[in-house]
Amino acid sequence: MWEEKLIELTKDEAYEGSMMKKSNGKFGMIKSRGVESIEIVAVELKDFMPVPTDKVIAQYKNIDEMISDGWVID
């Protein structure tokens, strides 16, 4: 699905505030990344800049589960 280099970058650098993209073309932003949870929220464009919303679009137990579902850092 994604190149190994992008997967490794996601594991190392995807933290709160990171822009994310999904294999189906959706975009989101990590709202929180804790030891046992990751939450991704929807974004909307304001003045051509992506801004996080309060709408949670995905939740995962860990980074591997998130990547397996198709999310990587943008």
All heavy atoms as a GROMACS GRO file, in nm:
protein
  591
    1MET      N    1   0.083  -0.119   0.000
    1MET     CA    2   0.000   0.000   0.000
    1MET      C    3   0.088   0.126   0.000
    1MET      O    4   0.087   0.200  -0.094
    1MET     CB    5  -0.093  -0.007   0.120
    1MET     CG    6  -0.176   0.115   0.140
    1MET     SD    7  -0.303   0.111   0.270
    1MET     CE    8  -0.275  -0.033   0.365
    2TRP      N    9   0.165   0.150   0.107
    2TRP     CA   10   0.256   0.264   0.116
    2TRP      C   11   0.399   0.215   0.112
    2TRP      O   12   0.428   0.103   0.153
    2TRP     CB   13   0.233   0.342   0.246
    2TRP     CG   14   0.098   0.405   0.258
    2TRP    CD1   15  -0.001   0.364   0.343
    2TRP    CD2   16   0.046   0.517   0.189
    2TRP    NE1   17  -0.110   0.445   0.328
    2TRP    CE2   18  -0.085   0.540   0.234
    2TRP    CE3   19   0.096   0.603   0.091
    2TRP    CZ2   20  -0.165   0.643   0.187
    2TRP    CZ3   21   0.016   0.705   0.043
    2TRP    CH2   22  -0.113   0.725   0.091
    3GLU      N   23   0.489   0.301   0.069
    3GLU     CA   24   0.631   0.265   0.069
    3GLU      C   25   0.682   0.250   0.212
    3GLU      O   26   0.640   0.322   0.302
    3GLU     CB   27   0.712   0.373  -0.001
    3GLU     CG   28   0.687   0.383  -0.149
    3GLU     CD   29   0.775   0.489  -0.215
    3GLU    OE1   30   0.878   0.525  -0.157
    3GLU    OE2   31   0.737   0.534  -0.323
    4GLU      N   32   0.776   0.158   0.230
    4GLU     CA   33   0.831   0.131   0.362
    4GLU      C   34   0.893   0.257   0.425
    4GLU      O   35   0.882   0.278   0.546
    4GLU     CB   36   0.935   0.019   0.354
    4GLU     CG   37   0.979  -0.032   0.490
    4GLU     CD   38   0.867  -0.093   0.572
    4GLU    OE1   39   0.774  -0.154   0.515
    4GLU    OE2   40   0.871  -0.079   0.696
    5LYS      N   41   0.955   0.340   0.343
    5LYS     CA   42   1.017   0.463   0.392
    5LYS      C   43   0.912   0.556   0.456
    5LYS      O   44   0.936   0.613   0.562
    5LYS     CB   45   1.085   0.534   0.274
    5LYS     CG   46   1.172   0.649   0.311
    5LYS     CD   47   1.225   0.714   0.184
    5LYS     CE   48   1.375   0.703   0.177
    5LYS     NZ   49   1.432   0.776   0.065
    6LEU      N   50   0.795   0.566   0.394
    6LEU     CA   51   0.687   0.650   0.446
    6LEU      C   52   0.628   0.589   0.574
    6LEU      O   53   0.594   0.661   0.668
    6LEU     CB   54   0.579   0.670   0.341
    6LEU     CG   55   0.465   0.764   0.376
    6LEU    CD1   56   0.517   0.903   0.415
    6LEU    CD2   57   0.368   0.776   0.260
    7ILE      N   58   0.619   0.459   0.578
    7ILE     CA   59   0.570   0.391   0.699
    7ILE      C   60   0.664   0.416   0.816
    7ILE      O   61   0.620   0.449   0.927
    7ILE     CB   62   0.551   0.240   0.672
    7ILE    CG1   63   0.433   0.221   0.576
    7ILE    CG2   64   0.530   0.163   0.802
    7ILE    CD1   65   0.418   0.080   0.523
    8GLU      N   66   0.794   0.404   0.794
    8GLU     CA   67   0.892   0.428   0.900
    8GLU      C   68   0.890   0.575   0.945
    8GLU      O   69   0.900   0.603   1.064
    8GLU     CB   70   1.032   0.387   0.855
    8GLU     CG   71   1.049   0.237   0.841
    8GLU     CD   72   1.014   0.161   0.968
    8GLU    OE1   73   1.058   0.201   1.078
    8GLU    OE2   74   0.943   0.059   0.956
    9LEU      N   75   0.876   0.667   0.850
    9LEU     CA   76   0.866   0.809   0.884
    9LEU      C   77   0.743   0.833   0.972
    9LEU      O   78   0.749   0.907   1.070
    9LEU     CB   79   0.857   0.894   0.757
    9LEU     CG   80   0.847   1.044   0.778
    9LEU    CD1   81   0.977   1.100   0.837
    9LEU    CD2   82   0.816   1.114   0.647
   10THR      N   83   0.634   0.768   0.938
   10THR     CA   84   0.511   0.782   1.017
   10THR      C   85   0.532   0.732   1.159
   10THR      O   86   0.491   0.799   1.255
   10THR     CB   87   0.395   0.706   0.949
   10THR    OG1   88   0.374   0.760   0.818
   10THR    CG2   89   0.267   0.715   1.030
   11LYS      N   90   0.594   0.618   1.173
   11LYS     CA   91   0.620   0.562   1.307
   11LYS      C   92   0.706   0.656   1.390
   11LYS      O   93   0.685   0.672   1.511
   11LYS     CB   94   0.687   0.426   1.297
   11LYS     CG   95   0.594   0.318   1.248
   11LYS     CD   96   0.667   0.186   1.238
   11LYS     CE   97   0.574   0.076   1.190
   11LYS     NZ   98   0.640  -0.055   1.183
   12ASP      N   99   0.803   0.722   1.327
   12ASP     CA  100   0.896   0.808   1.399
   12ASP      C  101   0.844   0.949   1.423
   12ASP      O  102   0.877   1.012   1.523
   12ASP     CB  103   1.028   0.820   1.321
   12ASP     CG  104   1.105   0.689   1.316
   12ASP    OD1  105   1.079   0.601   1.401
   12ASP    OD2  106   1.190   0.675   1.227
   13GLU      N  107   0.762   1.003   1.331
   13GLU     CA  108   0.732   1.146   1.335
   13GLU      C  109   0.585   1.185   1.343
   13GLU      O  110   0.553   1.303   1.346
   13GLU     CB  111   0.795   1.212   1.213
   13GLU     CG  112   0.942   1.179   1.203
   13GLU     CD  113   1.026   1.292   1.153
   13GLU    OE1  114   0.975   1.401   1.129
   13GLU    OE2  115   1.147   1.268   1.140
   14ALA      N  116   0.494   1.089   1.345
   14ALA     CA  117   0.352   1.122   1.350
   14ALA      C  118   0.307   1.143   1.495
   14ALA      O  119   0.283   1.047   1.568
   14ALA     CB  120   0.269   1.012   1.284
   15TYR      N  121   0.300   1.270   1.533
   15TYR     CA  122   0.256   1.306   1.668
   15TYR      C  123   0.149   1.412   1.660
   15TYR      O  124   0.108   1.453   1.551
   15TYR     CB  125   0.376   1.355   1.751
   15TYR     CG  126   0.468   1.242   1.789
   15TYR    CD1  127   0.581   1.212   1.715
   15TYR    CD2  128   0.439   1.163   1.901
   15TYR    CE1  129   0.664   1.106   1.750
   15TYR    CE2  130   0.522   1.057   1.937
   15TYR     CZ  131   0.634   1.029   1.862
   15TYR     OH  132   0.714   0.925   1.896
   16GLU      N  133   0.105   1.460   1.775
   16GLU     CA  134   0.000   1.561   1.781
   16GLU      C  135   0.029   1.677   1.685
   16GLU      O  136   0.139   1.732   1.684
   16GLU     CB  137  -0.010   1.614   1.924
   16GLU     CG  138  -0.126   1.707   1.946
   16GLU     CD  139  -0.138   1.748   2.092
   16GLU    OE1  140  -0.122   1.661   2.180
   16GLU    OE2  141  -0.164   1.867   2.116
   17GLY      N  142  -0.070   1.708   1.601
   17GLY     CA  143  -0.057   1.817   1.506
   17GLY      C  144  -0.008   1.774   1.368
   17GLY      O  145  -0.007   1.854   1.276
   18SER      N  146   0.030   1.647   1.353
   18SER     CA  147   0.078   1.598   1.223
   18SER      C  148  -0.038   1.583   1.125
   18SER      O  149  -0.141   1.526   1.159
   18SER     CB  150   0.147   1.462   1.238
   18SER     OG  151   0.264   1.472   1.313
   19MET      N  152  -0.017   1.631   1.003
   19MET     CA  153  -0.114   1.608   0.896
   19MET      C  154  -0.100   1.464   0.851
   19MET      O  155   0.011   1.413   0.835
   19MET     CB  156  -0.088   1.701   0.777
   19MET     CG  157  -0.141   1.841   0.796
   19MET     SD  158  -0.320   1.849   0.814
   19MET     CE  159  -0.378   1.772   0.664
   20MET      N  160  -0.214   1.399   0.828
   20MET     CA  161  -0.217   1.260   0.789
   20MET      C  162  -0.296   1.242   0.661
   20MET      O  163  -0.385   1.323   0.631
   20MET     CB  164  -0.283   1.176   0.901
   20MET     CG  165  -0.219   1.195   1.038
   20MET     SD  166  -0.048   1.143   1.046
   20MET     CE  167  -0.066   0.966   1.024
   21LYS      N  168  -0.263   1.138   0.586
   21LYS     CA  169  -0.342   1.104   0.468
   21LYS      C  170  -0.372   0.954   0.475
   21LYS      O  171  -0.295   0.876   0.531
   21LYS     CB  172  -0.269   1.138   0.340
   21LYS     CG  173  -0.136   1.068   0.320
   21LYS     CD  174  -0.067   1.117   0.194
   21LYS     CE  175   0.074   1.060   0.184
   21LYS     NZ  176   0.147   1.116   0.071
   22LYS      N  177  -0.488   0.919   0.418
   22LYS     CA  178  -0.530   0.780   0.418
   22LYS      C  179  -0.528   0.728   0.275
   22LYS      O  180  -0.543   0.804   0.179
   22LYS     CB  181  -0.670   0.766   0.478
   22LYS     CG  182  -0.709   0.624   0.509
   22LYS     CD  183  -0.835   0.614   0.590
   22LYS     CE  184  -0.861   0.465   0.618
   22LYS     NZ  185  -0.986   0.445   0.690
   23SER      N  186  -0.514   0.600   0.261
   23SER     CA  187  -0.504   0.538   0.129
   23SER      C  188  -0.627   0.563   0.042
   23SER      O  189  -0.619   0.554  -0.079
   23SER     CB  190  -0.479   0.388   0.144
   23SER     OG  191  -0.578   0.329   0.226
   24ASN      N  192  -0.740   0.599   0.102
   24ASN     CA  193  -0.861   0.626   0.025
   24ASN      C  194  -0.875   0.773  -0.014
   24ASN      O  195  -0.978   0.814  -0.067
   24ASN     CB  196  -0.986   0.580   0.101
   24ASN     CG  197  -1.008   0.659   0.228
   24ASN    OD1  198  -0.936   0.752   0.260
   24ASN    ND2  199  -1.110   0.619   0.304
   25GLY      N  200  -0.774   0.854   0.015
   25GLY     CA  201  -0.775   0.995  -0.024
   25GLY      C  202  -0.821   1.092   0.084
   25GLY      O  203  -0.817   1.212   0.064
   26LYS      N  204  -0.862   1.042   0.199
   26LYS     CA  205  -0.903   1.130   0.310
   26LYS      C  206  -0.780   1.192   0.375
   26LYS      O  207  -0.671   1.138   0.370
   26LYS     CB  208  -0.980   1.052   0.416
   26LYS     CG  209  -1.118   1.011   0.376
   26LYS     CD  210  -1.189   0.947   0.494
   26LYS     CE  211  -1.330   0.907   0.455
   26LYS     NZ  212  -1.402   0.848   0.568
   27PHE      N  213  -0.803   1.307   0.440
   27PHE     CA  214  -0.698   1.374   0.516
   27PHE      C  215  -0.747   1.397   0.658
   27PHE      O  216  -0.867   1.407   0.683
   27PHE     CB  217  -0.661   1.508   0.452
   27PHE     CG  218  -0.586   1.493   0.323
   27PHE    CD1  219  -0.654   1.483   0.203
   27PHE    CD2  220  -0.448   1.484   0.323
   27PHE    CE1  221  -0.585   1.467   0.084
   27PHE    CE2  222  -0.378   1.467   0.204
   27PHE     CZ  223  -0.447   1.459   0.084
   28GLY      N  224  -0.655   1.408   0.751
   28GLY     CA  225  -0.688   1.434   0.890
   28GLY      C  226  -0.564   1.485   0.962
   28GLY      O  227  -0.458   1.502   0.903
   29MET      N  228  -0.582   1.509   1.091
   29MET     CA  229  -0.471   1.556   1.174
   29MET      C  230  -0.474   1.480   1.306
   29MET      O  231  -0.582   1.458   1.362
   29MET     CB  232  -0.484   1.706   1.200
   29MET     CG  233  -0.367   1.765   1.276
   29MET     SD  234  -0.381   1.945   1.298
   29MET     CE  235  -0.341   2.000   1.132
   30ILE      N  236  -0.357   1.441   1.353
   30ILE     CA  237  -0.351   1.372   1.482
   30ILE      C  238  -0.382   1.474   1.592
   30ILE      O  239  -0.314   1.575   1.604
   30ILE     CB  240  -0.215   1.305   1.505
   30ILE    CG1  241  -0.195   1.191   1.405
   30ILE    CG2  242  -0.205   1.253   1.649
   30ILE    CD1  243  -0.066   1.115   1.422
   31LYS      N  244  -0.485   1.444   1.668
   31LYS     CA  245  -0.522   1.529   1.782
   31LYS      C  246  -0.443   1.487   1.905
   31LYS      O  247  -0.399   1.570   1.984
   31LYS     CB  248  -0.672   1.520   1.809
   31LYS     CG  249  -0.716   1.607   1.924
   31LYS     CD  250  -0.864   1.599   1.946
   31LYS     CE  251  -0.905   1.686   2.064
   31LYS     NZ  252  -1.048   1.675   2.089
   32SER      N  253  -0.426   1.356   1.920
   32SER     CA  254  -0.349   1.306   2.034
   32SER      C  255  -0.285   1.173   1.999
   32SER      O  256  -0.340   1.094   1.923
   32SER     CB  257  -0.439   1.291   2.157
   32SER     OG  258  -0.539   1.193   2.133
   33ARG      N  259  -0.167   1.151   2.055
   33ARG     CA  260  -0.098   1.022   2.042
   33ARG      C  261  -0.040   0.987   2.177
   33ARG      O  262   0.059   1.042   2.220
   33ARG     CB  263   0.013   1.028   1.937
   33ARG     CG  264   0.086   0.895   1.922
   33ARG     CD  265   0.196   0.897   1.819
   33ARG     NE  266   0.269   0.771   1.822
   33ARG     CZ  267   0.376   0.745   1.748
   33ARG    NH1  268   0.422   0.835   1.663
   33ARG    NH2  269   0.436   0.629   1.756
   34GLY      N  270  -0.108   0.895   2.243
   34GLY     CA  271  -0.064   0.850   2.373
   34GLY      C  272  -0.007   0.710   2.365
   34GLY      O  273   0.005   0.651   2.257
   35VAL      N  274   0.025   0.653   2.478
   35VAL     CA  275   0.083   0.519   2.484
   35VAL      C  276  -0.016   0.415   2.432
   35VAL      O  277   0.023   0.320   2.364
   35VAL     CB  278   0.124   0.485   2.629
   35VAL    CG1  279   0.173   0.343   2.640
   35VAL    CG2  280   0.230   0.582   2.678
   36GLU      N  281  -0.144   0.433   2.460
   36GLU     CA  282  -0.244   0.334   2.420
   36GLU      C  283  -0.354   0.389   2.332
   36GLU      O  284  -0.459   0.327   2.318
   36GLU     CB  285  -0.304   0.269   2.544
   36GLU     CG  286  -0.203   0.189   2.623
   36GLU     CD  287  -0.263   0.118   2.741
   36GLU    OE1  288  -0.386   0.109   2.749
   36GLU    OE2  289  -0.185   0.069   2.824
   37SER      N  290  -0.334   0.507   2.272
   37SER     CA  291  -0.439   0.559   2.185
   37SER      C  292  -0.387   0.668   2.090
   37SER      O  293  -0.295   0.741   2.124
   37SER     CB  294  -0.553   0.617   2.268
   37SER     OG  295  -0.512   0.735   2.334
   38ILE      N  296  -0.447   0.669   1.972
   38ILE     CA  297  -0.421   0.772   1.873
   38ILE      C  298  -0.557   0.819   1.823
   38ILE      O  299  -0.644   0.736   1.793
   38ILE     CB  300  -0.338   0.718   1.755
   38ILE    CG1  301  -0.200   0.673   1.804
   38ILE    CG2  302  -0.324   0.824   1.645
   38ILE    CD1  303  -0.119   0.601   1.699
   39GLU      N  304  -0.574   0.950   1.816
   39GLU     CA  305  -0.701   1.006   1.769
   39GLU      C  306  -0.674   1.099   1.652
   39GLU      O  307  -0.589   1.186   1.660
   39GLU     CB  308  -0.767   1.082   1.884
   39GLU     CG  309  -0.909   1.121   1.859
   39GLU     CD  310  -0.975   1.174   1.985
   39GLU    OE1  311  -0.952   1.292   2.018
   39GLU    OE2  312  -1.048   1.097   2.050
   40ILE      N  313  -0.747   1.078   1.542
   40ILE     CA  314  -0.734   1.161   1.423
   40ILE      C  315  -0.864   1.237   1.404
   40ILE      O  316  -0.973   1.179   1.412
   40ILE     CB  317  -0.704   1.075   1.298
   40ILE    CG1  318  -0.572   0.999   1.317
   40ILE    CG2  319  -0.700   1.162   1.172
   40ILE    CD1  320  -0.540   0.903   1.206
   41VAL      N  321  -0.852   1.368   1.381
   41VAL     CA  322  -0.969   1.453   1.359
   41VAL      C  323  -0.971   1.502   1.214
   41VAL      O  324  -0.868   1.506   1.146
   41VAL     CB  325  -0.972   1.573   1.456
   41VAL    CG1  326  -0.989   1.527   1.600
   41VAL    CG2  327  -0.849   1.661   1.441
   42ALA      N  328  -1.090   1.540   1.169
   42ALA     CA  329  -1.106   1.597   1.035
   42ALA      C  330  -1.041   1.734   1.030
   42ALA      O  331  -1.021   1.799   1.133
   42ALA     CB  332  -1.255   1.607   1.001
   43VAL      N  333  -1.008   1.778   0.909
   43VAL     CA  334  -0.955   1.913   0.889
   43VAL      C  335  -1.043   1.987   0.789
   43VAL      O  336  -1.114   1.926   0.709
   43VAL     CB  337  -0.809   1.910   0.837
   43VAL    CG1  338  -0.716   1.855   0.941
   43VAL    CG2  339  -0.795   1.833   0.708
   44GLU      N  340  -1.039   2.119   0.798
   44GLU     CA  341  -1.106   2.202   0.699
   44GLU      C  342  -1.010   2.312   0.656
   44GLU      O  343  -0.919   2.348   0.732
   44GLU     CB  344  -1.236   2.262   0.755
   44GLU     CG  345  -1.218   2.347   0.877
   44GLU     CD  346  -1.351   2.396   0.934
   44GLU    OE1  347  -1.450   2.322   0.929
   44GLU    OE2  348  -1.352   2.509   0.985
   45LEU      N  349  -1.027   2.360   0.535
   45LEU     CA  350  -0.938   2.466   0.485
   45LEU      C  351  -0.988   2.603   0.526
   45LEU      O  352  -1.105   2.635   0.508
   45LEU     CB  353  -0.927   2.459   0.333
   45LEU     CG  354  -0.849   2.342   0.277
   45LEU    CD1  355  -0.849   2.347   0.125
   45LEU    CD2  356  -0.707   2.340   0.328
   46LYS      N  357  -0.899   2.682   0.582
   46LYS     CA  358  -0.926   2.821   0.616
   46LYS      C  359  -0.809   2.902   0.566
   46LYS      O  360  -0.696   2.878   0.608
   46LYS     CB  361  -0.942   2.840   0.768
   46LYS     CG  362  -1.070   2.780   0.822
   46LYS     CD  363  -1.092   2.820   0.965
   46LYS     CE  364  -1.224   2.763   1.013
   46LYS     NZ  365  -1.251   2.796   1.153
   47ASP      N  366  -0.836   2.994   0.474
   47ASP     CA  367  -0.730   3.073   0.412
   47ASP      C  368  -0.622   2.983   0.354
   47ASP      O  369  -0.502   3.007   0.371
   47ASP     CB  370  -0.669   3.172   0.512
   47ASP     CG  371  -0.770   3.274   0.560
   47ASP    OD1  372  -0.855   3.317   0.478
   47ASP    OD2  373  -0.765   3.312   0.678
   48PHE      N  374  -0.665   2.875   0.288
   48PHE     CA  375  -0.577   2.780   0.220
   48PHE      C  376  -0.489   2.698   0.314
   48PHE      O  377  -0.394   2.635   0.271
   48PHE     CB  378  -0.491   2.850   0.114
   48PHE     CG  379  -0.571   2.924   0.012
   48PHE    CD1  380  -0.583   3.062   0.020
   48PHE    CD2  381  -0.637   2.858  -0.088
   48PHE    CE1  382  -0.658   3.132  -0.073
   48PHE    CE2  383  -0.713   2.925  -0.182
   48PHE     CZ  384  -0.724   3.063  -0.175
   49MET      N  385  -0.519   2.701   0.443
   49MET     CA  386  -0.442   2.624   0.541
   49MET      C  387  -0.534   2.521   0.607
   49MET      O  388  -0.647   2.553   0.643
   49MET     CB  389  -0.386   2.715   0.651
   49MET     CG  390  -0.280   2.812   0.602
   49MET     SD  391  -0.131   2.732   0.547
   49MET     CE  392  -0.073   2.659   0.697
   50PRO      N  393  -0.487   2.395   0.625
   50PRO     CA  394  -0.569   2.296   0.694
   50PRO      C  395  -0.575   2.326   0.844
   50PRO      O  396  -0.473   2.351   0.907
   50PRO     CB  397  -0.496   2.164   0.667
   50PRO     CG  398  -0.355   2.204   0.641
   50PRO     CD  399  -0.360   2.341   0.579
   51VAL      N  400  -0.697   2.325   0.896
   51VAL     CA  401  -0.719   2.354   1.038
   51VAL      C  402  -0.797   2.237   1.098
   51VAL      O  403  -0.897   2.193   1.039
   51VAL     CB  404  -0.800   2.485   1.054
   51VAL    CG1  405  -0.831   2.513   1.199
   51VAL    CG2  406  -0.724   2.602   0.990
   52PRO      N  407  -0.753   2.185   1.212
   52PRO     CA  408  -0.825   2.072   1.272
   52PRO      C  409  -0.964   2.113   1.320
   52PRO      O  410  -0.986   2.226   1.362
   52PRO     CB  411  -0.736   2.031   1.389
   52PRO     CG  412  -0.657   2.152   1.423
   52PRO     CD  413  -0.639   2.227   1.294
   53THR      N  414  -1.057   2.017   1.312
   53THR     CA  415  -1.191   2.037   1.365
   53THR      C  416  -1.204   1.954   1.492
   53THR      O  417  -1.109   1.888   1.533
   53THR     CB  418  -1.297   1.994   1.263
   53THR    OG1  419  -1.288   1.851   1.246
   53THR    CG2  420  -1.278   2.064   1.129
   54ASP      N  421  -1.323   1.953   1.551
   54ASP     CA  422  -1.348   1.869   1.668
   54ASP      C  423  -1.403   1.732   1.630
   54ASP      O  424  -1.426   1.647   1.717
   54ASP     CB  425  -1.448   1.938   1.761
   54ASP     CG  426  -1.387   2.061   1.828
   54ASP    OD1  427  -1.264   2.063   1.849
   54ASP    OD2  428  -1.463   2.154   1.860
   55LYS      N  429  -1.426   1.708   1.500
   55LYS     CA  430  -1.486   1.583   1.454
   55LYS      C  431  -1.381   1.472   1.447
   55LYS      O  432  -1.291   1.473   1.364
   55LYS     CB  433  -1.548   1.602   1.316
   55LYS     CG  434  -1.614   1.478   1.263
   55LYS     CD  435  -1.673   1.500   1.125
   55LYS     CE  436  -1.732   1.370   1.073
   55LYS     NZ  437  -1.774   1.381   0.935
   56VAL      N  438  -1.394   1.374   1.537
   56VAL     CA  439  -1.303   1.259   1.540
   56VAL      C  440  -1.342   1.166   1.426
   56VAL      O  441  -1.457   1.124   1.414
   56VAL     CB  442  -1.311   1.185   1.675
   56VAL    CG1  443  -1.224   1.060   1.673
   56VAL    CG2  444  -1.270   1.278   1.789
   57ILE      N  445  -1.245   1.136   1.338
   57ILE     CA  446  -1.273   1.049   1.224
   57ILE      C  447  -1.209   0.912   1.237
   57ILE      O  448  -1.243   0.821   1.162
   57ILE     CB  449  -1.234   1.116   1.090
   57ILE    CG1  450  -1.086   1.155   1.088
   57ILE    CG2  451  -1.323   1.236   1.063
   57ILE    CD1  452  -1.037   1.207   0.953
   58ALA      N  453  -1.116   0.896   1.333
   58ALA     CA  454  -1.053   0.765   1.354
   58ALA      C  455  -0.987   0.760   1.491
   58ALA      O  456  -0.934   0.861   1.539
   58ALA     CB  457  -0.950   0.738   1.245
   59GLN      N  458  -0.990   0.640   1.550
   59GLN     CA  459  -0.921   0.616   1.677
   59GLN      C  460  -0.855   0.479   1.670
   59GLN      O  461  -0.913   0.384   1.617
   59GLN     CB  462  -1.020   0.616   1.793
   59GLN     CG  463  -1.079   0.753   1.821
   59GLN     CD  464  -1.177   0.748   1.937
   59GLN    OE1  465  -1.272   0.671   1.936
   59GLN    NE2  466  -1.151   0.831   2.037
   60TYR      N  467  -0.734   0.471   1.724
   60TYR     CA  468  -0.657   0.346   1.718
   60TYR      C  469  -0.587   0.322   1.850
   60TYR      O  470  -0.559   0.416   1.925
   60TYR     CB  471  -0.554   0.352   1.605
   60TYR     CG  472  -0.618   0.376   1.472
   60TYR    CD1  473  -0.624   0.504   1.418
   60TYR    CD2  474  -0.678   0.273   1.402
   60TYR    CE1  475  -0.686   0.528   1.297
   60TYR    CE2  476  -0.741   0.295   1.281
   60TYR     CZ  477  -0.745   0.423   1.228
   60TYR     OH  478  -0.808   0.446   1.110
   61LYS      N  479  -0.554   0.197   1.876
   61LYS     CA  480  -0.482   0.160   1.998
   61LYS      C  481  -0.334   0.191   1.987
   61LYS      O  482  -0.269   0.219   2.086
   61LYS     CB  483  -0.501   0.011   2.028
   61LYS     CG  484  -0.643  -0.025   2.065
   61LYS     CD  485  -0.656  -0.173   2.089
   61LYS     CE  486  -0.802  -0.206   2.117
   61LYS     NZ  487  -0.825  -0.349   2.126
   62ASN      N  488  -0.280   0.185   1.863
   62ASN     CA  489  -0.136   0.209   1.846
   62ASN      C  490  -0.107   0.250   1.702
   62ASN      O  491  -0.195   0.245   1.615
   62ASN     CB  492  -0.055   0.086   1.888
   62ASN     CG  493  -0.094  -0.037   1.810
   62ASN    OD1  494  -0.101  -0.037   1.688
   62ASN    ND2  495  -0.121  -0.145   1.883
   63ILE      N  496   0.017   0.286   1.677
   63ILE     CA  497   0.058   0.336   1.546
   63ILE      C  498   0.049   0.227   1.439
   63ILE      O  499   0.012   0.255   1.324
   63ILE     CB  500   0.200   0.398   1.553
   63ILE    CG1  501   0.230   0.483   1.429
   63ILE    CG2  502   0.307   0.292   1.571
   63ILE    CD1  503   0.173   0.619   1.433
   64ASP      N  504   0.079   0.103   1.474
   64ASP     CA  505   0.072  -0.006   1.377
   64ASP      C  506  -0.072  -0.029   1.330
   64ASP      O  507  -0.095  -0.053   1.211
   64ASP     CB  508   0.132  -0.134   1.434
   64ASP     CG  509   0.282  -0.124   1.454
   64ASP    OD1  510   0.350  -0.065   1.367
   64ASP    OD2  511   0.332  -0.173   1.557
   65GLU      N  512  -0.166  -0.022   1.421
   65GLU     CA  513  -0.308  -0.037   1.387
   65GLU      C  514  -0.352   0.076   1.292
   65GLU      O  515  -0.422   0.055   1.194
   65GLU     CB  516  -0.393  -0.037   1.513
   65GLU     CG  517  -0.539  -0.062   1.488
   65GLU     CD  518  -0.620  -0.063   1.617
   65GLU    OE1  519  -0.627   0.042   1.685
   65GLU    OE2  520  -0.676  -0.170   1.649
   66MET      N  521  -0.306   0.198   1.320
   66MET     CA  522  -0.339   0.315   1.238
   66MET      C  523  -0.283   0.296   1.096
   66MET      O  524  -0.353   0.319   0.997
   66MET     CB  525  -0.282   0.443   1.301
   66MET     CG  526  -0.312   0.569   1.224
   66MET     SD  527  -0.217   0.710   1.288
   66MET     CE  528  -0.057   0.677   1.211
   67ILE      N  529  -0.157   0.255   1.086
   67ILE     CA  530  -0.094   0.235   0.956
   67ILE      C  531  -0.162   0.121   0.879
   67ILE      O  532  -0.187   0.132   0.759
   67ILE     CB  533   0.057   0.210   0.972
   67ILE    CG1  534   0.126   0.338   1.022
   67ILE    CG2  535   0.120   0.162   0.842
   67ILE    CD1  536   0.269   0.319   1.066
   68SER      N  537  -0.197   0.015   0.949
   68SER     CA  538  -0.265  -0.097   0.884
   68SER      C  539  -0.400  -0.056   0.825
   68SER      O  540  -0.445  -0.113   0.726
   68SER     CB  541  -0.289  -0.211   0.984
   68SER     OG  542  -0.166  -0.269   1.019
   69ASP      N  543  -0.462   0.046   0.886
   69ASP     CA  544  -0.590   0.096   0.835
   69ASP      C  545  -0.570   0.195   0.719
   69ASP      O  546  -0.668   0.244   0.663
   69ASP     CB  547  -0.669   0.160   0.948
   69ASP     CG  548  -0.816   0.184   0.910
   69ASP    OD1  549  -0.873   0.100   0.838
   69ASP    OD2  550  -0.870   0.289   0.950
   70GLY      N  551  -0.444   0.226   0.686
   70GLY     CA  552  -0.418   0.308   0.568
   70GLY      C  553  -0.368   0.449   0.594
   70GLY      O  554  -0.345   0.524   0.500
   71TRP      N  555  -0.349   0.489   0.721
   71TRP     CA  556  -0.304   0.625   0.752
   71TRP      C  557  -0.152   0.635   0.758
   71TRP      O  558  -0.086   0.550   0.818
   71TRP     CB  559  -0.359   0.670   0.888
   71TRP     CG  560  -0.505   0.697   0.889
   71TRP    CD1  561  -0.602   0.612   0.932
   71TRP    CD2  562  -0.571   0.816   0.849
   71TRP    NE1  563  -0.725   0.671   0.920
   71TRP    CE2  564  -0.710   0.797   0.868
   71TRP    CE3  565  -0.528   0.937   0.796
   71TRP    CZ2  566  -0.804   0.894   0.838
   71TRP    CZ3  567  -0.623   1.034   0.766
   71TRP    CH2  568  -0.759   1.013   0.787
   72VAL      N  569  -0.097   0.741   0.697
   72VAL     CA  570   0.044   0.773   0.708
   72VAL      C  571   0.059   0.926   0.716
   72VAL      O  572  -0.034   1.000   0.686
   72VAL     CB  573   0.127   0.721   0.586
   72VAL    CG1  574   0.134   0.569   0.588
   72VAL    CG2  575   0.072   0.773   0.456
   73ILE      N  576   0.177   0.968   0.755
   73ILE     CA  577   0.204   1.112   0.767
   73ILE      C  578   0.205   1.174   0.626
   73ILE      O  579   0.245   1.110   0.530
   73ILE     CB  580   0.338   1.134   0.841
   73ILE    CG1  581   0.346   1.275   0.894
   73ILE    CG2  582   0.457   1.098   0.755
   73ILE    CD1  583   0.457   1.295   0.997
   74ASP      N  584   0.156   1.297   0.618
   74ASP     CA  585   0.149   1.364   0.488
   74ASP      C  586   0.265   1.461   0.479
   74ASP      O  587   0.270   1.571   0.489
   74ASP     CB  588   0.014   1.433   0.472
   74ASP     CG  589  -0.006   1.490   0.332
   74ASP    OD1  590   0.046   1.432   0.236
   74ASP    OD2  591  -0.074   1.592   0.322
   0.00000   0.00000   0.00000
